[in-house]
């Protein structure tokens, strides 16, 4: 399987790489080291540039107005877009646009008019409410938020945690148990507006990401109508599972992008830094660290593009996505760690982006399914067992 970019893909890669180098990096140099947003004027100016590039709304399906690129091309571009200080969680500071919540592309026409299209136009923001205090690695069993039938609708009671952006969103997708006897077959997905009585953001949850935070949500006798059910009743887990599987590919690509940037910094530093009369790059210990970086990056890139290619062909790719997420998040973190070590004391400072990548890459080993869950999914494929 040949993963060398086509001429068209290479042109897009070069354009994005130039955009990061000429537009993002100079602006970022003036920001706080933990910043995740640009000045609104700069953001608006760069959005116009990405529109002129034909890449705005990069995650929006072509039939809904997004650029006509496949998931392999999208993965290659995600690797490039992540190669700056804030790139892991704010690639190019959102100037390429976003698709909101992918599940809404499967919504009914009424829901698309009320939620999807306003989101694509930038008029509304959304949150994804799956993880609960009872656990996030096994949502099919850990979901204790309940929705019970009442007055041509549903009453939701429960809580969610580690939810990004809920305090600034106009609505969210919330998963609740509607039939306790059916396990993963008894979960339903609801669209909940931010001003729905009974819903509120209970508290902010601070994490390793200094400039960002998560939230804890509470639902207390929160009534929503049948029109707010996304998909079918008791089939919400399929909606969540599809999202998690697909998201693992660009998630892995972002890790690879940061790893590449850290590796390049380490190579450059090793060539100019001298200790005890010799350059670091002349020392075998440093050479081997750089070789290990190269191995981790190439391995993650190969597995991630393999997963993207299977997704592009429309064949099952769940195992490949798990392998991609596992190798990219763990390998990428090792690359950043080695690169910090090569930089010595400078690697620990906020003068360089390494310490931020180190913190944020640590989160990646838990987000979108922790490493242990990825290994469990891969093991099931290896052993030929089913998902129970």
URCOR-V250007 format. One line per field, one symbol per residue. ss: DSSP state (2 for helix, 1 for strand, 0 for the rest). phi: phi as a letter, one per 20 degrees, with the letter a starting at -180 (. if undefined). A space follows every 50 residues. Layout:
ss=???
phi=???
This chain:
ss=00000022222222222222222222220000000000022222222222 22000000000222000000222222222220000000002222000000 02222200222222222222000001111001001000222200011110 00111111111111022200111111100222222211111110000011 11111100000011111111111112221100000222222222222222 22222222222222222222220110011222022222222222222222 22222222222220000222222222222222222222222222222200 00022222222222000000222222222222200000
phi=.edfffgfffffgffffffffedffffffeeggdfcceggffffffffff fffmcfmfeeggfdoefecefffgfffffffeebgeffdcgllmfembdm dgfffefffffffecfffffenecdccdddfcgfqcfcffdefdfdcdfa llacddcqbcbmeemffdeeabecdbedbfedlfecdcdcedffefgndb efaedecfefecbdcddcccleeceffefendfmcfffffffffffffff ffffffgffffffffffffffdedclnbfgfeeggfgfffffgfffffff fffffffffffffmdgcffffffffffffffffffffffffffmfffeee fdfgfffffffffffdflnfgfffffffffffemeeed
